[in-house]
Amino acid sequence: MQQIDLTGRHALVTGGGSGIGLAIAQALAGAGAEVTITGRRQAALEAAAAGAARLHPLAMDVSDEASVVTGTAAAIAARGPVAICVANAGIAEGDALHRSELVQWRRIMATNLDGAYLTVRESLKAMRKGDWGRVIGISSIAGLRGLKGAVAYTASKHGLIGLMRGLAAEYAGTGLTFNALCPGYVATEIVTRNAAAIAGRTGMSEAEAVQLMAGTNAHGQLIDAGDVAAAALWLCGPGSGTVNGQAIEIAGGQV
């Protein structure tokens, strides 16, 4: 298998300070890319990038259009056009629809879907002028099926897949590809926070709540963030140019 060499490529990874985003950023940097990692907290980004010469922290709030416009422009000015855009930033909140409020719905959409739209839009302004580019949206297994108790989250992740598929059709025949990765429950801080919330609502222990989430993955285990990062890296490597408009499940088995 040909080695993946991303030397000279500039990657932008939103939500890159922890979890899946950081794992992807580290994988891309390990293959030679210069990687801008974004998030709302500069200190957390700097801590994540400490000691990693190819990781470059940039505070940016994907739910704020002005922040994305100025942040992406600053990243491009510093490291050149974005060749690899990973729209990863997202929030996971759940509630029964009849108890939910519009403000919650809009908060989830603003980050998970609007944020991806803005990030990709700004990256494409320079990327589309070249002959190679990779856009990867981090959706979820909830983007392919309904997730009980999380209708807004489910809708946002379905929308992200639609965004990638629409762009794949729009840019078909160019050197740009657009794909979504759809992981099940991954061993990240989000699972830890969700476990505490589930335990608080149900009375089960946090360990039981974690196992409940892990049990929804086909193999009954939490996914390692490195598995998602490996898939993202593969989409940037040789032989990936005809993989376009796909929603790739990473959930331990067929769903």
Summary of the structure (lengths in Angstrom):
residues: 255
radius of gyration: 17.5
end to end distance: 28.7
largest distance: 54.8
contacts: 880
relative contact order: 0.14
helix: 47%
strand: 16%
